Amino acid sequence: MHLAARRQWWQVNALSELLGRSEEDGGHLPKLPEPVRSEIARAGRSRAMLVLRDNVRFRRTIERQYLRAIGRARREVLIACAYFVPGARFRRALLMAVRRGVRVRLLLQGRIEYPLAHYAAQAMYDELLRGGIEIVEYRPSFLHAKVAVIDDWATVGSSNIDPFSLLLAREANVVLIDRPFAAKLRERLLRAIDEGGAPVTQHRFRRLPLAVRLRHWLAILLLRIGLAVSGRTGEY
């Protein structure tokens, strides 16, 4: 993590030099740190890996880790995420997990912080609910968790499951295969669901006013236009 942060600061400094805005070190860049590699490391009984996402070498690494874990799930997929607007591959992986008998639960943002992200996420609800995925909205406060527990696999990091995080932003997650850690994180998530969660049912969702449904449609349309402008539609 330290090495990844050093490389990040080096890149920012290099860009400043190119733009002629940096006067530090007499205009000379420090030596470029060593390359950062994603490799599984052992620490005691844990297997852990730092997974980065950028627009050069690590474009889809975080999404691939999620998809691999979901594809191998046998018992449960439990995801807590502030902004959840998954692409077709991600949605398909979750729905296929349900068909294999895996319980899939999502703990998502229940308060409106950013309307576009909020309504775009809700535009996905109908397909997910019809496919047997359970959705719970967290209401007591804003939810900024970006974590998941999939059987004995877990991740904690900065990446949401939306186009901005998975296609554009710099993100970093730690993924672990550690049964005690996964169990403890799962316990915390279940407590959040019990104490502050409001389940979303198909019946309740389909009774939403037409004005709210139009907001969902408009939000997902704007999101897709943004993806088209960025040239990333085919990747999502």
LINTAKA-V195809 format. One line per field, one symbol per residue. phi: phi as a letter, one per 40 degrees, with the letter a starting at -180 (. if undefined). psi: psi as a letter, one per 20 degrees, with the letter a starting at -180 (. if undefined). burial: I if it has 24 or more other ideal C-beta (glycine too) atoms within 12 Angstrom, else O. A space follows every 50 residues. Layout:
phi: ???
psi: ???
burial: ???
//
This chain:
phi: .ccccccccccccccccccgbbbcfggbccccccccbcbcbbagccbbac bbbabbcbcbcccccccccccccbbabbbbacbbbccccccccccccdcc gccbbbbbcbbcbbdcccccccccddcccccgccbbccbdacbbcbbabb fccaababccbaccccbbccbabbbbbacccccccddccccccccbcbcb bcccccccddcccccdccccccccccccccgbdccb
psi: gggghghghgggggghghikipjqkkjpqrpprqqpqoqpqpociqpqpp pqpajfhmhjggghgghggghiqhgqoopppgonmqrggggggghhgghi jpppqporpiqogogghghhghiiggggghjjpppppphhrqpjqmrqpo djqqqpbiprmrhggiigrprpqpqqnoggggggggggghghghhjqoqp qgghhijqqhhhhhggggghghghgggghijjghi.
burial: OOOIOOIOOIIOIOOOOOOOOOOOOOOOOOOOOOOIOIOOOOOOOOOIII IIIIOOOIOIIIIIIIIOIIOOIOOIIIIIIIIIIIIOOIIOIIIOIIOO OIIIIIIIIIOOOOOIIIIIIIIIIIIIIOIOIIIIIIOOOOIOIIIIII IIIIIIIIIIIIIIIIIOIIIIIIIIIIOOIIOOIIOOIOOIIOOIIOII OOOOIOOOOOOOOOOIOOIIOOIIOIIOOOOOOOOI
//
